[in-house]
Every structure is written in structure tokens, then in C-alpha cells.
Amino acid sequence: MRHSLALVTLGVGLVAGACGNDSGSQGGDDTGPAPRATWYQDVAPILAEHCMSCHQAGGIAPFSLTDYDDAVEVSEMAAHMVDTGQMPPFDAREEADCTPRFGWQDDPRLDATEKQTLHAWIEDGHALGTEAEIPTPPTTALPGVSKTMTPTVGWTTSGTKDQFVCFVLDPGNTQLAWVTGLQVRPGNDLVVHHAVITELTKQEDITTVVAQRGIGQPWDCSASATPGDFVINVWTPGNQPMQTPPELAIPLVANAKLVMQIHYHPAGQTNDIDFTSVDLRYSNVWPRKMYFVAAIGNELAAPNLEPSPDEAPGAPVQFKIPANAPDHPEKMFRTLDSLGGLTGVKVFSVNPHMHLVGTHISSKIVRPAARGTDPQTECLANGGWNFDWQRTYIYDAPIDQLPSLEAGDRIEIACRWNNTLDNPFVQRMLHDSNLPPRPIDITLGEQTTNEMCLEIFGLAVDAPANPAPLGLPFELPDVAAFRSAMRLP
């Protein structure tokens, strides 16, 4: 993946500094005090849980941590990366001005006790301990896959301009199905910038789109909106599989088709063909809530875009990141005038989205007043930004306690960018686009030479009552008005 090069560069430099340390000790003098931590009993289980899914033979990380000798060699570097929050890659932050009310599911960060254990192991001489089986690292694959869909014809991207290509995929379900897991698996992850999955539910639309585009055939969809009645998933580099509890699921109506829009970033290179697959997991449980995806942000001008400090007094308010600006801010908002008749809307997950030059993004909800357990002002998500390690953050809380959305609520989003050559992502953006090595003014847009400031929300809304038997047709809520309020990615 794209992030491998950055990790190799960082890892080589830091490992070189760590190799001068004595890493051969396996516990020191037997007559001395007992080590506070050992490899087998303490450190290996921590690394298995937090690090080894990437740091293993054949993994995407540049070195392995599954072997004692390898772990000893890079231990001081690893501890430094953990202490500074650079590893494991997880950009959610808790800061004074924006700390979410709940923690996050599958948070890979080490807690204070685990960090102390790692340091004690290093300080006491890397004790080996009693040989024991090392736990299996958690998988990054979607468990329990029911259906895999892959285009019949792949796509080879080329040039310096990004491309938007769509494929119709057929889940093959002749009855209503509930989806509780979805994973996008890029065939060539060097070029897949993101993927958006929409669902076609109306038979007349399905017939038209299939007749025009076929199943699994690529077409250029850069000049028109992606077909589909609603978005069910957005994949970005570094993301985990989308998974929901049984009480929350995506409705996949009988004979529905999915449309996968892929944003390709060719980076001016000769690239291998891409066959990006989509895995689905079905559930036979009728859920209480249905899952949809919507997005807010990317405001181009006033009144929803606020003036930035870089703009001259009285100048038109516009989204522009000036060349050589080291810390440019933009702040925007959207008030939800309508939710399209949807009820019981909860924010299940938040997926921040920017492009290469971004450094920080946060979002808040400001309600007209406190509502039940929801405070009037609430931080939804907050964190640093790394394009190669984007993630969908899922709140670690019961569905009924999740942040609620109602008409009249205001969503605020704030983003920051470093548009100087001190930012290696600026250098990469210019190189990939065959531009001179000097920063350019950056505006809002779809290309990687543009930027975004967007929050993609996974939403839980009330599901209809369970008809009997399972699979009888039912009417989905009309999400058209909701989509107009909650902009599509």
C-alpha cells in the first residue's frame, strides 16, 4: 500500500539509531532481581494485539515484530513510536476543545499499563521468559463473508489526472437481505484513492442501468452522479471492514444491484490492472435500526463557509489553501433543516475525509438545546490526519446512547492544512501530478491536487416492523429529502 514507503523510510532511520543498543540480553544475571516483564508472558501478547497484524512476515509494515530477536532489535524505536502516538496508526484525539463523549471500538492504542510494560521490558534487559505460544494477531479481514463480488473486467488507470470509474455489481439476492458486514478489497491498492458503494433499489432504475452498463463492466462516471438510491459504504485507505451489531443492518432489497464508484489516482505511473472486490456478510436477524451513509462538509463559499484568517477583510469567502501556508484553517457548518421523515437517527460512526495536504479535522454538533442524554454541544470526532491511514471510527456505546440527530441541529467541521514543502505529502502530491516542486494554491474539488473537508457519517435510523415471513416486500423510508440535507460523499 502507499503507506509502506513512508513506514520503510521512517523505520530504517529509527532502526539505525536503535541498533547501537545492546539487544542481546534475555534477562540479565539470574541472581539479580526478577524482570518486571518478559517477552513470552507480557510483551508478545501486547504486540500481537496491537502491532503484529501489520508487523509480520508478508505484512504491510517494513519489519516484523513476531520474532523475539527482531522485536529486541527495534524495541527502543517501537517504544518511541508508541509514546509519541505515531504507532499504532490511529488519528482520533482527545483534546481540550474537542473530546468525544464515547471511546472508539477496536481502538488499537496501547493503554498506560501496556506502555509501562514495554518500557520495563526494555529497561530490564529484554527478558525472554518461559516459552509459550504467542497469541494470533487480530485479522483485518471481514469474518463470516456470505458473498464476494468482483468486476468481470478490470481497470488500468494511467496519466496524472485522477479518474472516476463505476461498476454495477450483483449481490444475487432474490429476497430482502440484511447486511451487517461489508469490506472493499482493492486489487491494486497503490491506485485506489477511495470507493463509494451505492444501492439501486427500484426495478426500473436497475433495468436501465444494467442495460446501459452491464454487470461488472467499467465505465467513466466522472461527469455524472453515481447511480443509487443511497450510499451504504465509503472505503478509504487504511479503513477496517464495516461491521454492525445484529440490531443494525443495511437493507439490501430483493434483486437490488450495487454500484461501486472508484476514485483512481494513477500518479503518473504505469500501473497494474485493478480488480477491486466487495465482500458482504448477511444476517437473518430483523434489526431495530437500518444503516445508511451520508456526509456533511465541503462547503465552497459563504454563508456555510466561514471567513479564514488568510482572507483580506471584505474579500469573498472562498475555500482556498494558499501556497506556502503552514497551518491554514477552514471552518464550515450545515444546519439540518429536514431529515426526510426519518426517525430515531443516531450517529453510529464517523469517517473524516481530506486529501494529501491535511493535518487535522474535527466535527461538532450544536443542538438548539440539550436533548435527553445529549448535551447541547458535542464533539463528534477529532484528530490528526494521514491520508494513508484513514479510518471509520465507531463509537463504543450502545445504539440507544449514541449521539442523536434531529432537524434544527447544526454540524460544524473544522480542518487544517500544511501547504508547504515541509509537508512530505505536498511533495508527493506535486510529484504524482507532474507539477514543479513548489506549492500551489489548493481549492475544493475531487482531484488529489484539490482538497476536501468532509465528515462521512454512518447513521442508524429506525427500521420498519418485521413482516412475516421474512423476505416479503416492504417500503424503505424515502431518503431523498434526507440526502439533500446530508450531502453524499
Sequence and secondary structure as in RCSB ss.txt:
>XXXX:A:sequence
MRHSLALVTLGVGLVAGACGNDSGSQGGDDTGPAPRATWYQDVAPILAEHCMSCHQAGGIAPFSLTDYDDAVEVS
EMAAHMVDTGQMPPFDAREEADCTPRFGWQDDPRLDATEKQTLHAWIEDGHALGTEAEIPTPPTTALPGVSKTMT
PTVGWTTSGTKDQFVCFVLDPGNTQLAWVTGLQVRPGNDLVVHHAVITELTKQEDITTVVAQRGIGQPWDCSASA
TPGDFVINVWTPGNQPMQTPPELAIPLVANAKLVMQIHYHPAGQTNDIDFTSVDLRYSNVWPRKMYFVAAIGNEL
AAPNLEPSPDEAPGAPVQFKIPANAPDHPEKMFRTLDSLGGLTGVKVFSVNPHMHLVGTHISSKIVRPAARGTDP
QTECLANGGWNFDWQRTYIYDAPIDQLPSLEAGDRIEIACRWNNTLDNPFVQRMLHDSNLPPRPIDITLGEQTTN
EMCLEIFGLAVDAPANPAPLGLPFELPDVAAFRSAMRLP
>XXXX:A:secstr
 THHHHHHHHHHHHHHHHTTS    SS  TTS   S  IIIIIHHHHHHHTTTTSSTTSSSSS  SSHHHHHHTH
HHHHHHHHTT SS   B  BTTB  SS BTT     HHHHHHHHHHHHTT    S          S SS  EEE 
 SS B   SSS EEEEEEE    SS EEEEEEEEE SSTTTEEEEEEEEE  HHHHHHHHHHH SS  EE TTS 
   SEEEEEE TT   EE  TTEEEEE TT EEEEEEEE  TTS    B  EEEEEEE S  SEEEEEEEEE   
BTTTB   TTS TTS  B EE TT SSEEEEEEEE    TT  S EEEEEEEE  TTEEEEEEEEE SS BTTB 
SEEEEEEEE  GGG   EEBSS GGGS B  TT EEEEEEEE  STTSHHHHHHHHHTT  SS   EEBSSSTTS
B  EEEEEEEEE     SSTT        HHHHHHS   
